[in-house]
Amino acid sequence: MAVRTVRPGPRRTARRLALAAFLVYAATGGGRIVGSDEVTMYEVSRALLAGRVAVPEGATLRGADGRHYSKNAAAQAVLALPLVAVGEAVAAAAPLPAERRTLVARFVASFFNAAVSAALLGAFYALARALGAGPGPALAAALMLGFATPLWPYAKSWMAEPLQALGLLLALGGAALAWRPAPGAPRLAGLGALIAVSAKLSMLPLAVACLVPLAGRPWREWRWPLGGLALAGAGHLAYNVARFGTPLETGYGAQAGPGAWSTPLAVGVYGLLLSSGKGVAWFAPPVWLAVAGWTRLRRASGGERSPLAQARRRAALGIAAAWAVALALFGTFEHWAGDGSFGPRYLLPVLPAALLAVAFALEGAPRARRRLAWALAVAGALVQVGGVFIYFGAQMREAGDYPYTLPLGHPRFMSDSHFNPAFSPIAGHWRMLARNAAEHLAGRVPRLAGGGAPDPRLGVGEADQRALLGGLDVWWLYAVYAGVPPAAPAAALAALLALAAWAAARARAAWRAEGAA
C-alpha cells in the first residue's frame, strides 16, 4: 500500500505563524478596553448578548426613543460575541466587587484584536506566497507588518482597524488570485468585501478599489464580491433601522455629509504620509520599500500571458487603487489624523497592501536593500515598542493634548503634536517608557488605591488615573498595580512566553520545510 506524502506548504506555515503572533500579542496585551469608541463598541456586543442594541450613554447618540446608540457599525461587536460571552461568564463567577468584575469581563474580551491581527498575518503570508513571493521575503514582510508597523499597538485595542485591514487584504488577494486562477478566489474576495464594509461603511470605496483586479474576469466571478458588498450594505441598513428607525441614518450626522471633507488635500496627504505626528513613513518605516516592490509587481516576469504574472500585475493595480482612494478619502476628511490614536489610524487598513509590495522588494534584493530592510524593520519595531508599552491616551494626557482644549474642527487642533517634530508622539512615548521603566526597576510602581467614583469608561477613579501615568500598558503589570501578588501574573506571563517560543519554533520548522520542498 502506497504511503501518501503530504508536501509542506504555505498554509501550514501561515497557521503556525498566526498562532505564534497571537501568543506574542497576548503576552504584550493591555487587558483593557478604555477608549471612548472602544467602550461603546464593547457595550454594543454586551447589548446584543441581551437581545438589544441600545447601550449606556457615552460616545453615543440619543435615538427618537430616548435611548442611546453607538454610531459605530456592529460587525466587530457581532464577531466578538463569543469572547464577550466568555468574559461575562468569568466575571460573574469572580468573587470581586461589581466594578472589578467589569474590568475582568473587559480583560477577557480585550484579546479580540490579538486574534484578528494574528489571522491577518497568517493570511498575509499565504497571499504573498500565492502571488509568487519566496518563503523568506514573505515571512520577513509578514513579521514587519506584525511588529514594525502600528498593527502591533492596534492588536491591543478594541478599534475596528485590524478587522478592516483583514477584510481589505482578503478582497485584494481574492481579486488578484482569480487570474491564476485559484480555486475559491472570488469567494475569498467576497468574504473580504463583506468583512471590511461591515466593519465600517467608509471602507466601501476602499473595498471597491481592492476589487479592481477583478476587472476583465467573467461576470460569474463577480457574483461573490458583489454579493459580499450587498450583504454588508443590507446589514448596515438593518442596523440603522434597529437604532434610529430609518435605514438612512448612520449616526455620524454631519460627519457623513460632504461638509466633513474640508481639509485641503495637500495638508491631509502630507499629514498622513510625512508629518512628525501621524506620518506613516515614521510610524511604519518598512513602507519606504513599497515603491520598489510595487514596481517589481507591476513588471512581473514570466510571460505577458502567464497566469501568475497576470495575478501579480493585477495585485499591483489593486494596491495602487487602494492607497490612492485611502489618501483621497481620508486626506480630505476634517479629522484626517484619526485622533486620539497611535499613528495614522486611517491608513492601517491599507498597510497590509503596502507590505505585500515590500515582500516583492525583498525578492532577489541586492545586499544593500536587504541591509536597508533590516534597518527599517528595527526602526519600526522600536517605534511600536513605545506604542505597545505606553498607552496612547496616557501619552496624550501627559503631553496636554487631552482633554482637548480646542474643538475637533479648529484648524489648530493638536497642530503641534501633528506637525512639530519637537512634540512628536513617537518621542513622547519613548520618554514616558524610559522614565516609567526606570521607576519600575527602582521598585517604585503605581498602586491602584481605589476610592472615589470610578470613571464609567475607564473603570478607575481620578487618583488612579493619575497614578497610571507612571505605569506600563501590559495586563500582567496592571494586575500588580491592582494588588495581585506578582508571582501569579509572572507565572502566567512565563507560560505565555514559553508557548510563544514553542509556536515560533514550529512556525520556523514549517517555513524551513516549505523552502526545502
DABELKA-V628413 format. One record per backbone hydrogen bond with DSSP energy under -0.5 kcal/mol. NH is the residue of the N-H (numbers start at 1). CO is the residue of the C=O. If there is no record, write none. Layout:
# DABELKA-V628413
nh->NH co->CO
nh->NH co->CO
This chain:
# DABELKA-V628413
nh->4 co->2
nh->6 co->4
nh->7 co->5
nh->12 co->9
nh->13 co->9
nh->14 co->10
nh->15 co->11
nh->16 co->12
nh->17 co->13
nh->18 co->14
nh->19 co->15
nh->20 co->16
nh->21 co->17
nh->22 co->18
nh->23 co->19
nh->24 co->20
nh->25 co->21
nh->26 co->22
nh->27 co->23
nh->28 co->24
nh->29 co->26
nh->39 co->35
nh->40 co->36
nh->41 co->37
nh->42 co->38
nh->43 co->39
nh->44 co->40
nh->45 co->41
nh->46 co->42
nh->47 co->43
nh->48 co->44
nh->49 co->45
nh->50 co->46
nh->50 co->47
nh->51 co->48
nh->52 co->47
nh->55 co->68
nh->60 co->58
nh->61 co->69
nh->63 co->61
nh->63 co->67
nh->66 co->63
nh->68 co->55
nh->69 co->61
nh->71 co->59
nh->75 co->198
nh->78 co->74
nh->79 co->75
nh->80 co->76
nh->81 co->78
nh->84 co->80
nh->85 co->81
nh->86 co->82
nh->87 co->83
nh->88 co->84
nh->89 co->85
nh->90 co->86
nh->91 co->87
nh->92 co->88
nh->93 co->89
nh->94 co->90
nh->94 co->91
nh->96 co->94
nh->101 co->97
nh->102 co->98
nh->103 co->99
nh->104 co->100
nh->105 co->101
nh->106 co->102
nh->107 co->103
nh->108 co->104
nh->109 co->105
nh->110 co->106
nh->111 co->108
nh->112 co->109
nh->113 co->157
nh->115 co->111
nh->116 co->112
nh->117 co->113
nh->118 co->114
nh->119 co->115
nh->120 co->116
nh->121 co->117
nh->122 co->118
nh->123 co->119
nh->124 co->120
nh->125 co->121
nh->126 co->122
nh->127 co->123
nh->128 co->124
nh->129 co->125
nh->130 co->126
nh->131 co->127
nh->132 co->129
nh->133 co->128
nh->138 co->134
nh->139 co->135
nh->140 co->136
nh->141 co->137
nh->142 co->138
nh->143 co->139
nh->144 co->140
nh->145 co->141
nh->146 co->142
nh->147 co->143
nh->148 co->144
nh->152 co->149
nh->154 co->150
nh->155 co->151
nh->155 co->152
nh->156 co->153
nh->157 co->154
nh->164 co->160
nh->165 co->161
nh->166 co->162
nh->167 co->163
nh->168 co->164
nh->169 co->165
nh->170 co->166
nh->171 co->167
nh->172 co->168
nh->173 co->169
nh->174 co->170
nh->175 co->171
nh->176 co->172
nh->177 co->173
nh->178 co->174
nh->179 co->176
nh->180 co->177
nh->182 co->177
nh->185 co->182
nh->188 co->184
nh->189 co->185
nh->190 co->186
nh->191 co->187
nh->192 co->188
nh->193 co->189
nh->194 co->190
nh->195 co->191
nh->196 co->192
nh->197 co->193
nh->198 co->194
nh->199 co->195
nh->200 co->196
nh->203 co->200
nh->204 co->201
nh->207 co->203
nh->208 co->204
nh->209 co->205
nh->210 co->206
nh->211 co->207
nh->212 co->209
nh->214 co->211
nh->215 co->212
nh->217 co->214
nh->221 co->218
nh->222 co->219
nh->223 co->219
nh->223 co->220
nh->225 co->221
nh->226 co->222
nh->227 co->223
nh->228 co->224
nh->229 co->225
nh->230 co->226
nh->231 co->227
nh->232 co->228
nh->233 co->229
nh->234 co->230
nh->235 co->231
nh->236 co->232
nh->237 co->233
nh->238 co->234
nh->239 co->235
nh->240 co->236
nh->241 co->237
nh->242 co->238
nh->243 co->239
nh->244 co->240
nh->245 co->240
nh->245 co->241
nh->246 co->240
nh->249 co->246
nh->250 co->248
nh->255 co->252
nh->256 co->253
nh->257 co->254
nh->260 co->257
nh->261 co->258
nh->262 co->260
nh->263 co->332
nh->268 co->264
nh->269 co->265
nh->270 co->266
nh->271 co->267
nh->272 co->268
nh->273 co->269
nh->274 co->270
nh->275 co->270
nh->277 co->418
nh->278 co->418
nh->279 co->275
nh->280 co->272
nh->281 co->273
nh->282 co->279
nh->283 co->279
nh->284 co->280
nh->287 co->284
nh->288 co->285
nh->289 co->286
nh->290 co->287
nh->293 co->289
nh->294 co->290
nh->295 co->291
nh->296 co->292
nh->297 co->293
nh->298 co->294
nh->299 co->295
nh->300 co->297
nh->306 co->303
nh->310 co->306
nh->311 co->307
nh->312 co->308
nh->313 co->309
nh->314 co->310
nh->315 co->311
nh->316 co->312
nh->317 co->313
nh->318 co->314
nh->319 co->315
nh->320 co->316
nh->321 co->317
nh->322 co->318
nh->323 co->319
nh->324 co->320
nh->325 co->321
nh->326 co->322
nh->327 co->323
nh->328 co->324
nh->329 co->325
nh->330 co->326
nh->331 co->326
nh->331 co->327
nh->332 co->328
nh->334 co->260
nh->336 co->333
nh->338 co->335
nh->343 co->341
nh->345 co->337
nh->345 co->343
nh->347 co->344
nh->348 co->344
nh->348 co->345
nh->350 co->347
nh->351 co->347
nh->351 co->348
nh->352 co->348
nh->354 co->350
nh->355 co->351
nh->356 co->352
nh->357 co->353
nh->358 co->354
nh->359 co->355
nh->360 co->356
nh->360 co->357
nh->361 co->357
nh->362 co->358
nh->364 co->362
nh->365 co->362
nh->370 co->366
nh->371 co->367
nh->372 co->368
nh->373 co->369
nh->374 co->370
nh->375 co->371
nh->376 co->372
nh->377 co->373
nh->378 co->374
nh->379 co->375
nh->380 co->376
nh->381 co->377
nh->382 co->378
nh->383 co->379
nh->384 co->380
nh->385 co->381
nh->386 co->382
nh->387 co->383
nh->388 co->384
nh->389 co->385
nh->390 co->386
nh->394 co->391
nh->395 co->391
nh->396 co->392
nh->397 co->393
nh->398 co->394
nh->399 co->395
nh->400 co->396
nh->400 co->397
nh->401 co->396
nh->402 co->396
nh->410 co->407
nh->413 co->410
nh->415 co->412
nh->418 co->414
nh->419 co->415
nh->420 co->416
nh->421 co->419
nh->423 co->420
nh->424 co->421
nh->428 co->424
nh->429 co->425
nh->430 co->426
nh->431 co->427
nh->432 co->428
nh->433 co->429
nh->434 co->430
nh->435 co->431
nh->436 co->432
nh->437 co->433
nh->438 co->434
nh->439 co->435
nh->440 co->436
nh->441 co->437
nh->442 co->438
nh->443 co->440
nh->444 co->439
nh->445 co->443
nh->448 co->481
nh->449 co->447
nh->455 co->460
nh->459 co->455
nh->465 co->461
nh->466 co->462
nh->467 co->463
nh->468 co->464
nh->469 co->466
nh->470 co->467
nh->471 co->468
nh->473 co->389
nh->474 co->472
nh->475 co->29
nh->477 co->474
nh->478 co->474
nh->479 co->475
nh->480 co->476
nh->481 co->477
nh->482 co->478
nh->483 co->480
nh->484 co->479
nh->488 co->485
nh->489 co->485
nh->490 co->486
nh->491 co->487
nh->492 co->488
nh->493 co->489
nh->494 co->490
nh->495 co->491
nh->496 co->492
nh->497 co->493
nh->498 co->494
nh->499 co->495
nh->500 co->496
nh->501 co->497
nh->502 co->498
nh->503 co->499
nh->504 co->500
nh->505 co->501
nh->506 co->502
nh->507 co->503
nh->508 co->504
nh->509 co->505
nh->510 co->506
nh->511 co->507
nh->512 co->508
nh->513 co->509
nh->514 co->510
nh->515 co->511
nh->516 co->512
nh->517 co->513
